[in-house]
Amino acid sequence: MASNGEGRGSLRRRVARVAREAGAELVAVSYFDYETRTAWSYHGEEWFHAASTIKLPVLVGVFGAIERGELTLDSRVHVRNRFLSAVDGEAFRVGSGRDANGAVYQALGKTLKVEALCFHMITTSSNLATNLLLDVVGLAALQRTLDELRLGGIELRRGVEDERAFEEGINNLVTADGLVRLLRLIEEEKTFSREAAQKMLEILHQQAFNSGIPAGLPDDARVAHKTGEISTVAHDTGLVYLPERKPYALAILTRWDAETTAGRQATVAAISREVYDCLAAGDEEASDE
């Protein structure tokens, strides 16, 4: 995604300064602003381990299957904790201690609706819900949907907590530009029906973890977003809605040394604030070039 404005040099420097002072190894930022119809990115095509931001493409893939009539939000899924590795087909389980959501585990042996699994996957980042949805739609079918959308910058290669795949270097990958392109598909309602797009936004607006992008914004901002964090990355990506202006799509990806555990979300929030300040001020005021 190319930068469409010469007047954002100061934002580039401010983002670089935030990253440097926080000790991040690499930061990527991308946005598309519907108010000014401008796009901007900083390391936007750099690949990062997706962590739980991959659940946003999974959500889009599930709704693609719904749009094709392959399932519905009311379809019921048997809740189990047994999945097959992308490496050798060996079974693995998702440890409850490594999942932010216990509600899906309480339904083991029962069924949950697709809508409930989407809700738990996004709002509290349930790994078990994610793998159940991946199995229902099929990993290959989900990646095929992403390929057909011609997004680029997103590679969905395995389920979450597939340690064998991780050890073999098989990981889900994203770029900041790719995530912004995905968000635009939802916001613009061109690929999905209005009903489907609005349902995805409704789920994303209920995100429980708000110390990233939302923490850098005014109190009257609303954000439909998905976070992701593991030992070496901390991300947030979403659509930002502010009063009296059109929204903007934003992705902030950060990479860290595994020993650096403090200040990650604060760094994402600080970058979010820099982007907001730039857009609120306008090109001429935000630039010092």
C-alpha positions as CSV (number, residue, x, y, z in Angstrom):
1,M,0.0,0.0,0.0
2,A,1.7,3.2,-1.1
3,S,1.7,6.4,0.8
4,N,-0.7,8.9,-0.9
5,G,0.6,12.0,0.8
6,E,3.9,13.7,1.0
7,G,2.8,15.4,4.2
8,R,3.3,12.6,6.6
9,G,7.0,12.6,7.1
10,S,6.5,13.8,10.6
11,L,4.3,10.9,11.4
12,R,6.9,8.5,10.1
13,R,9.5,10.1,12.4
14,R,7.1,10.1,15.4
15,V,6.3,6.5,15.0
16,A,10.0,5.6,14.6
17,R,10.7,7.5,17.8
18,V,8.0,5.8,19.8
19,A,9.3,2.4,18.6
20,R,12.9,3.3,19.4
21,E,12.2,4.7,22.9
22,A,10.1,1.6,23.7
23,G,12.8,-0.8,22.6
24,A,10.7,-2.5,19.9
25,E,12.7,-4.5,17.3
26,L,10.3,-3.6,14.5
27,V,7.0,-1.6,14.1
28,A,4.7,-1.5,11.1
29,V,1.8,0.8,10.8
30,S,-0.8,1.2,8.0
31,Y,-4.0,3.1,7.7
32,F,-6.7,4.1,5.2
33,D,-8.7,7.2,6.1
34,Y,-12.2,7.4,4.7
35,E,-12.4,11.1,5.5
36,T,-9.6,12.1,3.2
37,R,-9.4,9.0,1.1
38,T,-5.7,8.7,1.8
39,A,-3.6,5.7,2.6
40,W,-0.3,5.6,4.5
41,S,2.1,2.9,5.7
42,Y,5.3,2.5,7.5
43,H,6.9,-0.9,7.0
44,G,3.5,-1.9,5.8
45,E,4.6,-4.9,3.8
46,E,6.8,-6.4,6.5
47,W,5.6,-9.9,7.6
48,F,4.9,-10.6,11.2
49,H,3.8,-13.6,13.2
50,A,0.0,-13.0,13.2
51,A,-0.7,-14.1,16.8
52,S,-4.4,-13.7,17.4
53,T,-4.9,-11.1,14.7
54,I,-5.3,-14.1,12.4
55,K,-8.7,-14.5,14.0
56,L,-9.9,-11.6,11.9
57,P,-9.2,-13.4,8.6
58,V,-10.8,-16.5,10.1
59,L,-13.9,-14.4,10.9
60,V,-14.0,-13.1,7.3
61,G,-13.6,-16.7,6.0
62,V,-16.4,-18.0,8.2
63,F,-18.7,-15.2,6.9
64,G,-17.6,-16.1,3.4
65,A,-18.9,-19.6,3.9
66,I,-22.1,-18.2,5.3
67,E,-22.6,-16.0,2.3
68,R,-22.1,-19.1,0.0
69,G,-24.8,-20.9,1.9
70,E,-22.5,-23.5,3.4
71,L,-23.5,-22.8,7.0
72,T,-25.4,-20.2,9.0
73,L,-24.8,-18.3,12.2
74,D,-27.3,-20.7,13.8
75,S,-25.5,-23.8,12.7
76,R,-24.5,-25.9,15.7
77,V,-20.9,-27.1,16.2
78,H,-19.9,-30.0,18.4
79,V,-17.4,-28.7,21.0
80,R,-14.4,-30.9,21.3
81,N,-10.8,-30.4,22.0
82,R,-9.0,-32.6,19.5
83,F,-7.4,-31.2,16.4
84,L,-4.9,-32.4,13.8
85,S,-1.5,-30.8,13.2
86,A,-0.7,-29.1,9.9
87,V,2.6,-30.9,9.9
88,D,1.9,-34.6,10.3
89,G,-1.8,-35.0,11.1
90,E,-1.1,-35.9,14.7
91,A,-3.7,-34.9,17.2
92,F,-3.2,-32.0,19.6
93,R,-5.3,-30.2,22.2
94,V,-5.6,-26.5,23.1
95,G,-4.6,-26.1,26.7
96,S,-7.2,-24.2,28.8
97,G,-4.4,-22.4,30.6
98,R,-3.3,-20.9,27.3
99,D,-6.7,-19.6,26.4
100,A,-8.2,-16.3,27.5
101,N,-11.8,-17.7,27.4
102,G,-13.2,-20.5,29.6
103,A,-16.7,-20.4,28.3
104,V,-16.1,-22.6,25.3
105,Y,-14.4,-25.2,27.5
106,Q,-17.5,-25.4,29.7
107,A,-19.4,-26.5,26.6
108,L,-17.1,-29.5,25.8
109,G,-19.3,-32.5,24.7
110,K,-22.2,-30.1,23.9
111,T,-22.8,-27.8,20.9
112,L,-22.5,-24.1,20.3
113,K,-23.8,-22.0,17.5
114,V,-21.4,-20.6,14.9
115,E,-22.3,-17.1,16.0
116,A,-21.3,-17.9,19.6
117,L,-18.0,-19.3,18.5
118,C,-17.3,-16.2,16.4
119,F,-18.1,-14.0,19.4
120,H,-15.8,-15.9,21.7
121,M,-13.0,-16.1,19.1
122,I,-13.0,-12.3,18.6
123,T,-14.1,-10.7,21.9
124,T,-12.0,-12.8,24.3
125,S,-9.7,-14.4,21.7
126,S,-10.7,-18.0,22.4
127,N,-8.2,-20.4,20.8
128,L,-10.6,-23.3,21.1
129,A,-13.4,-21.5,19.3
130,T,-10.9,-20.5,16.6
131,N,-9.9,-24.1,15.9
132,L,-13.5,-25.3,15.9
133,L,-14.4,-22.8,13.3
134,L,-11.3,-23.7,11.3
135,D,-12.4,-27.3,11.3
136,V,-16.0,-26.5,10.4
137,V,-15.1,-24.4,7.3
138,G,-11.7,-26.1,6.5
139,L,-8.3,-24.4,6.6
140,A,-7.9,-24.8,2.8
141,A,-11.3,-23.3,2.1
142,L,-10.6,-20.4,4.4
143,Q,-7.3,-19.6,2.7
144,R,-8.9,-20.1,-0.7
145,T,-11.5,-17.4,0.3
146,L,-8.7,-15.0,1.2
147,D,-6.9,-15.8,-2.0
148,E,-10.0,-15.1,-4.0
149,L,-10.3,-11.7,-2.3
150,R,-6.8,-10.9,-3.6
151,L,-5.8,-9.2,-0.4
152,G,-2.2,-10.2,-0.2
153,G,-0.4,-9.8,3.1
154,I,-2.2,-12.6,5.0
155,E,-1.2,-16.2,5.2
156,L,-3.4,-18.6,7.1
157,R,-1.4,-21.8,7.4
158,R,-2.5,-23.6,10.6
159,G,-4.7,-23.6,13.7
160,V,-3.6,-22.0,16.9
161,E,-1.6,-23.9,19.5
162,D,-0.3,-26.3,16.9
163,E,3.1,-26.7,18.5
164,R,4.4,-29.2,15.9
165,A,3.7,-26.7,13.1
166,F,5.3,-23.9,15.1
167,E,8.5,-26.0,15.6
168,E,8.6,-26.6,11.9
169,G,8.3,-22.8,11.2
170,I,4.8,-23.1,9.9
171,N,3.0,-20.0,11.2
172,N,0.2,-17.7,10.4
173,L,1.6,-14.4,9.0
174,V,0.2,-10.9,8.4
175,T,1.3,-7.5,7.2
176,A,-0.1,-4.2,8.3
177,D,-1.2,-3.4,4.8
178,G,-2.9,-6.8,4.4
179,L,-4.9,-6.3,7.6
180,V,-6.0,-2.8,6.5
181,R,-7.1,-4.2,3.1
182,L,-9.2,-6.9,5.0
183,L,-10.8,-4.2,7.2
184,R,-11.8,-2.2,4.2
185,L,-13.6,-5.2,2.7
186,I,-15.8,-5.3,5.8
187,E,-16.3,-1.5,6.1
188,E,-17.1,-0.9,2.4
189,E,-19.7,-3.8,2.1
190,K,-18.6,-4.6,-1.4
191,T,-17.6,-8.2,-1.0
192,F,-20.1,-9.1,1.7
193,S,-23.8,-8.3,2.1
194,R,-24.6,-5.4,4.4
195,E,-26.1,-7.8,6.9
196,A,-22.9,-9.9,7.0
197,A,-20.6,-6.8,7.2
198,Q,-22.7,-5.3,10.0
199,K,-22.7,-8.5,12.0
200,M,-18.9,-8.8,11.8
201,L,-18.6,-5.1,12.9
202,E,-21.0,-5.8,15.8
203,I,-18.7,-8.7,17.0
204,L,-15.5,-6.6,16.6
205,H,-17.0,-3.7,18.5
206,Q,-17.4,-6.0,21.6
207,Q,-13.6,-6.6,21.8
208,A,-12.7,-7.1,25.5
209,F,-9.0,-6.1,25.3
210,N,-8.8,-2.4,24.8
211,S,-5.3,-1.4,26.0
212,G,-4.0,-1.0,22.4
213,I,-5.5,1.2,19.7
214,P,-8.5,2.4,21.8
215,A,-6.2,3.5,24.7
216,G,-4.6,6.1,22.4
217,L,-7.9,7.7,21.4
218,P,-10.4,10.2,22.8
219,D,-13.1,8.8,25.1
220,D,-15.8,9.3,22.4
221,A,-14.0,7.0,19.9
222,R,-15.5,3.6,19.0
223,V,-13.2,0.9,17.7
224,A,-14.1,-2.4,16.0
225,H,-10.9,-4.3,16.4
226,K,-8.8,-7.5,17.1
227,T,-5.7,-7.7,19.2
228,G,-2.9,-10.3,19.2
229,E,0.0,-10.9,21.5
230,I,2.6,-13.7,22.1
231,S,6.1,-13.7,23.5
232,T,7.6,-11.8,20.6
233,V,4.8,-9.7,19.1
234,A,2.0,-7.4,20.2
235,H,-0.6,-6.2,17.6
236,D,-3.9,-4.4,17.2
237,T,-5.9,-3.8,14.1
238,G,-9.4,-2.2,13.6
239,L,-11.7,0.4,12.4
240,V,-11.8,3.7,14.3
241,Y,-15.0,5.6,14.4
242,L,-15.0,9.2,15.7
243,P,-17.8,11.8,15.9
244,E,-18.3,14.1,12.9
245,R,-15.8,12.4,10.6
246,K,-15.7,9.2,8.5
247,P,-13.8,6.2,10.0
248,Y,-10.3,5.0,9.3
249,A,-8.8,1.5,9.2
250,L,-5.7,1.0,11.2
251,A,-3.1,-1.8,11.8
252,I,-0.3,-1.5,14.3
253,L,2.1,-4.5,14.4
254,T,5.1,-4.7,16.8
255,R,7.9,-7.2,17.2
256,W,9.9,-7.5,20.4
257,D,12.7,-9.5,22.1
258,A,11.0,-12.2,24.2
259,E,12.6,-10.8,27.3
260,T,11.0,-7.4,26.8
261,T,7.5,-7.8,28.4
262,A,6.7,-4.4,29.7
263,G,5.2,-1.5,27.7
264,R,4.1,-3.4,24.7
265,Q,0.4,-2.4,24.7
266,A,1.4,1.1,25.8
267,T,3.6,1.4,22.7
268,V,0.6,0.3,20.5
269,A,-1.5,2.9,22.3
270,A,1.1,5.6,21.8
271,I,1.3,4.9,18.1
272,S,-2.5,5.0,17.8
273,R,-2.4,8.4,19.4
274,E,0.2,9.6,16.9
275,V,-1.9,8.5,14.0
276,Y,-5.0,10.1,15.5
277,D,-3.2,13.4,16.1
278,C,-2.0,13.4,12.5
279,L,-5.4,12.8,11.1
280,A,-7.1,15.2,13.4
281,A,-4.6,17.9,12.5
282,G,-4.7,17.4,8.8
283,D,-1.7,17.0,6.4
284,E,-0.3,20.4,6.6
285,E,-0.3,20.7,10.3
286,A,0.9,17.1,10.8
287,S,3.9,17.5,8.5
288,D,7.1,19.3,9.0
289,E,8.4,18.6,5.5
